[in-house]
Amino acid sequence: MIGALMLDIAGTELTQEDIALLQAPQVGGMILFGRNIESPAQVRALTDHMRRIRPDILIAVDQEGGRVQRLKQGFSLLPAMGKFGELFLSEPEKALNLAEQSGWLMATEVLAVGIDFSFAPVLDLNDISDVIGDRGFAKNIQDIVPLASAFLKGMKTAGMASTGKHFPGHGSVKADSHVAAAIDSRTYDEIYAKDMQTFIQLMPQLDALMPAHVIYDQVDSNPAGFSPYWIQTVLRQQLGFDGVLFSDDLSMQAACVAGGANARIQAALHAGCDMGLVCNDRAAACVALEGISQLALPNQARLERMRGQIPNINVPSTLHLGESWAKVRDQVELFRLG
């Protein structure tokens, strides 16, 4: 049984407190950040240690590319997704090829060090958002869909499950939901016609989704990740999505509308999320763990299915995964620097 809470750790090795948390049955995932990364070999040792304690644990990272990539030292640096959108305007075939190669490269390296998946790709429009920007592939649906599809194809070829974020779209909301309340006052029809289309068109390729910590106040008074309407009525019933739903980080400022950590994790799970993330706040993580200890877990079949898709790849002490990997790495690096 995979638990419904994803937490983090402070350092590059597990402490006794970390081990105790890992052993809690309600904990089903761990997410790594830059502070947890020293080298490929160290990351593999860390993830192996986690699995000795909890063989079923899901281990994640944010390895999008550009300004959001936690694995740096000893790993390939990836371009921001917006660079593919820029190239797509003049050389679409080259942009699609490089997007696919980057998805494969990212996934291959992440899987090789024992991390199951990256929370990627970002499917938001590169529009007015302070936090999205060039994390998004492009400014319009017509460019995002083929580019993201190519990136997803590369991830899938490497064997990685995908997580599209941030449903139903964060790109048209200026405020950064990490540090402020984010409110979108458009109608449902406006959101559906614009931001939602990338998610809808790419849904057959997605294994998971992450709802936005945005309040679409003409639709529902709750942020999407706390909203039974967005999650159960729209995603599950109307759109028929049966993949995993991960909450965005419940420590973010925009999640405060639900109350304390206890109330936030309960709100996310009651709304229909399969797993809730509580990051960068150990005290809040402990409160959240206590808050769900008596709750019935959501439908874990989706998490079990995602767990079953993840391959087991061994990596040597230095990250070198063959001639094909080296060739793709060089091409992506040249594009990133160009």
N, C-alpha and C positions, 0 to 999 in steps of 0.2 A: 504494500500500500504506500503510495507516494503522498507525503503530506502537502498541505496547502499554503505553506509559508516559505518564502525565499529570503534568506538573510545574507550578510556579508561578514568578513573578518577584518581585523585591523592590520595584520602583518603578512609576512611571506611564509610563515609556518603556523600550524595550528597550536593554540594554547589549550590548556585544560578547560577553560571556559568555552572555547570554540567547540571542543570535542563534546562537552556536555550538551550544548545546543544541537549539534549534529545528531546526537542520539535521541533527541525528542521526536516522537513519531509525527508530530504536527509539522515538522520542518521537512520540506520536500526538495528544496533547492538552495544552492549557494551561487552568489554572483561575485565575480572578481573585479577589482578596480586596479588602477595603476599602482597603488601602494602595495599590492600583492605580487607585483611582477618584478623579478630580477633577471631572469634568463629563461629560455625554453626548458632547460633541464630542471630548474627550480620549480617552474610552474607544473611540470609533469610530476615531480615528487610531491607537490602539494595536492594535486588532484588525486593522485594514487592514494595518498594518506586519507583523504576524504572518503574514498571508495572502500578502503579497508574498514572504515567505521560504518559507513552506510552505502552498501553496493548499489542501491537504487537511487541515490541522490542525483538530481539534475544540476549540472554546473553550467553557468551562463556567463557571458561577458558582453559588453557593448564594444564591438569592433566594427563600427560602421565604415570608417575611413575619414580622411580629413581631420577635423578637430576633435572627433569622438572616436578614439581608438586607444584602448588600455594596454594592449600588447605592443610594445615598441622595441625595447632593447633585445636585439637578436631576432626580431621579426621583420617582415616586409612592411613598409609604410605604404598605406593605400591613399589614393587621391580622394578628395571630397567628391561625393556623388554628383554635385553640381558641375564638375568639370566634364563629365560625360554629356550632360545636357548642352553645354557650350559647344562641344565638338560635334554633337548630333546635328546642329544647325547647318554645318558645312560638309561634314563627312559622316553621314549616318551609319554606313556599314562599318567603318572603323570604330565609331563610338560603341556600337552594339557588340562588336568583337571584344573590345577592351573591357566593357562592362561585364561580359560573361567571364572573361579571364580573371577579373578582379574578384568576382563572386567565388570562383573556384579557388583562387589563391588564398583569400581570407579564410574560407571554410576549411581548406586543407591544413593550414597552419594552426587554426584554432582546435580542430579535432585532434591534431597530432600531439598536442600537449594535454590531452585529457579533458578539454572543455567541450561540452556537448553541443552548444550552439551560441551564436551571437544574436542579440536582439536586433535583427536586421532583416530586410532593408526598411529605411524610412520611406514612406509612400506619400508624405505630405507635399503639398505644393511649395515650391520655393517662391513664396509670395511676400507677405508683409511681416511674418513672424520674427520676433527678436531671437528666438531660440532655434528655429529651423534653418532658415537661410539656405546655404549650399549643402546642408545635410540632405536636402531634397534634390532629386534628379533634375528637375526642370520647373518651369513656371506654368506649364499647361499639361493637361491630361494626355494629349496626343503624343507628346514626347516622353512623359514619365512612363507610360504603360510599356512601350517596347523596351526602353532602357532597363526598367526594373525587372521586366520579364527575362531579359538576358542575364542580369545579375542573379536572379533566382535560379535560372537554369544552371549557372556555374556552381552555385551553392549545392543544388541538388545532385549534380554530377559528382561532387566531392563527397556527398553523403550527409549533408547537414540539413536539418529541419529549419524552416524559415519562420520569422515572426514579423509581420507587417505592422508598422506603427505610424501615426497614432490615430486610430479610428475615432470618429468619422472624418478627421482632418484637423490639423493644428496650424497649417500654413497660412490660413486666412485670419488668424488671431494674433495680434501684435504682441500681447503680454507674454512673458516667459513664465510658464506655469511652475518652474522650479522656485521662483522667488516672489510670485504675485498671483492673485486671482486672475484667471483668464476667462473672459466672457465673450461669447459670440452671439450677437442678437439677430442673426439672419433666420429666415424661416426654414423649415425642414426641406421644402422644395428647392430653395436656393442651395442649401448644403448638399442635397442629393444630386443636383444637376452639376455641381462643381467638384468639391473636395471628395465626396464619397465615391465618385466614379473610378478612381484609381484602385480603391479597395475592392469594389464590386467586380471590376474587370479582371483583377489579378487573384481573386479569391480562390479559384481552382488550384492555384499554385502554392497557396499559403497553408502552412501547418498550424500557425498560431497568429493571433492578433493581440495588440496592446491598445486598449482604449485610452483616449486622451483625458488628462485632468483639465478639461475645458467644460464650462457650463454653457450649453446652447439654450439660452433662457427662453426662447420662443418655442422650444420643444419640450424641455424638462428642466426642473429647478436644480437637479443634481448634476455634478460632473459626469461625463459619459461613463467613466469607470465605476461610478456608484449608482448608475441608473438602470433599473430593471427594464425601463422602456428601451433604451439604446441597446442593451445587451440581450435581453430575452425577446422583446417584441421585434426589434429591427434585425439584429444580427442572427439570432437563432431561428426565429419564426419566418420573418419576411424574406431574409436573404439566405436562409438555410445553411449558415456556417456551422460546421460541427468540429472545428479545430479547437485547440487550447486557447483560452483567454487569460493572459497575464495582466494583472494591474500594472500601471506605471508605479514608480516609487511612491509609497504611501507617506514618506517623510517630506515630500515636496510641499511647498507653501500652498499650492492650489488645492491640496487634499485636506487642508485644515478645516474646511467647511463641514466635514463629517464629525469633527471632534478630535479626541485623543487617539493614540495608536490603537487602542482596544476597539473604539468605535469605527475607525477607518478600515481595519481588516475585516471586521464583521460586515460593514457596509459593502465592501468590494465582493465578498463571498456571497452575501445574500442577494446582491444584484445579479450574480451569475458568473463572476470570475472564477477560474479554476485554481489560480495561485496568486497570492498577493505578495508584493515585494516591500520590504522595510529595510532601507539602506542607510548607512552612515550615521546610525543612531542606535547604539547597542541597548540603551535604556528603553527606547521605544520598541525595539525588537522583542525584548523580554516581556514588555507589557502586551504587545500583540500576541505573543506566544501564549501567555496566560489567557488572553481574551478569546482564543479559539480552542482552548484545551477541552472545552465541554461541547463544542459545536460538532454537528455531524458534517463530515467532509463532503464537498461537492462531488460531482461525478468524476471519479478518478480514472475512468476508462480512457478519457482523452489524453491525460498525462501518461498513462501506461502505454498507449499507442505511440505517443511521441518518443517516449523512452526506448521503445522497441525499434525505432527507426535509426538509432544512433550507432554508428560503427565503432569498433574498437581498433584504434590505430596506435602502433608503438612508434616512438620517436627516439633517435639517438641523442647523445648529450648536446650536440650542436644541431640546429634545425637545418637539415639538408635532406630533401625528400625526392631526390632524383633529378635527371636531366630535364624532364618536362617541367617540373616545378621551377628549376633554375631559369629556364627560358622564359616562362610566364612571368616570374618575379622581375626579370630584367626589363621586359616589355612594359610592365605596369609601372615600374620605377621610372623608366624613361618618360612615360606619359605624365606621371605625377610631377616630375621636375620640369617638364617642357612648358 
